[in-house]
Amino acid sequence: MRQLVINLFLLINRSIKQSFCHCEHLKGEWQSHAKGRDCFAVLAMTSLMARLGILFILFFYIPAAAQEYRDVTSDYTVKVPEDFFYKKDYRVQWWYFTGHLHDESGREFGYELTFFVVNVQKRDYSSRFGVNRVYISHFAVSDILGNTFHFSDSADAGIYEYAGADDKQLKVWTGNNVLEGTYKGMLVKASDGNISIDLHMEPVKPLVLNGKNGYSRKSEESPLIASVYFSYTRMNTQGKLTIGDKVYHVKGKSWFDREISTRGLGEKQAGWDWFAVHLDDNREIMLYMLRNKDGSIDRNSSGTFVYQDGRYRILEKDDFSITTLSYYSSNKTGARYPSRWEIKIPSEKITLRLSPLIQDQEVVAFSTSGNYYWEGACRVEGSVRGRAYVEMTGY
């Protein structure tokens, strides 16, 4: 039964991908004609209904699946380099890169590259077509001067090694998107045919263990709704970025997050707002707000403040405030997102104002992860200037 469900999930992914390509041909009509908007609305509803049915069967009708994987507990000890590698005993994990780059002339770009591995079951198959996990990658480039946002995604079951993850070394790949290297230096490559990156990066500061020594609780409902969460908050980055037939030689700074988990959000939770801030004075700030469906904020919302010398402190929910100053409504999905923010950290004498460098940096990933979210490059002004990446889900 579970294998049938997985195969159906992958079939739905392919069908939705084809439908999405059709909608792309209509995107010029979003503003002036209902056809483009209707296409995305129908696609969103079809995708949501199909995946909800599949996920209901997979995670409720077959409850044994959840019992196959370890929970993250507060006594977890982060192990280097092993925890950079694929961890087969946990249900879901990701390697997350965001960064701010510029070429020799100062032209600015932002990028996001993410690798997800979703473990579905541990069953051994005699056939190569048995599916144990699904690999997903999201890739986006924000061309600030061109005011354009490019996004592509891919998913695969790894049957023909088109995708995979290594548990003995740092190597994860999905199609043309690849991460490899060590905890001392990483190489990422990604391409969707028209847009590509080829970047090398090295950490400037020591590893940051978010939460309680890397244990990051995500819900009031249970201490098992948690992840292993660690970061390199500033990585020197250089390489090539290509848009069409134009190659830019770029350098800048990147942010790397690694998370390992087994459980999703709690039943009362709607989504999260996540902030990764690079300040020009060589400090960094990570904050996330976990939003509940009733509009309240989960008390496990947290953050990390990183100093110039690499020391850091954990920020509890009451140590900071995030105020929304304006909103933005998507023409693609109809979602209404916060669009400008004020962040205050009184103990550090920090008051920041964040705003998107490009308004529309919404990721529509119906064909892979089955969702949409806003994630994009932002300017930082206030007591210190800088750049940031902001991610918002569940709107």
Buried (B, 14 or more C-beta within 10 A) or exposed (E): EBBEBBBBBBEBBEBBBEBBEEBEEBBEBBEEEEEBBEBBBEBBEBBBEBBEBBBEBBBEEBEEBBEBBEBBEEEBEBEEEEBBBBBBEBBBBBBBBBBBBBBEEEBBBBBBBBBBBBBBBEEEEEEEEBBBBBBBBBBBBBBBEEEEBBBBBBBBBBEEEBBBBEEEEBBBBBBBBBBBBEBEEBBBBBBBEEBBBBBBBBBBBEBBBBBBBBBBBBBBBEBBBBBBBBBBBBBBBEBBBBBEEEEBEBEBBBBBBBBBBBBBBBEBBBBBBBBBBBBEEBBBBBBBBBBBEEEEBBEBBBBBBBBEEBEBEBBEBEBBBBEEEEEBEBEBBEBEBBBBBBBBBEEBEBBBBBBBBBBBBBBBBBBBBBBBBBBBBBBBEBBBEBBBBBBBBBB
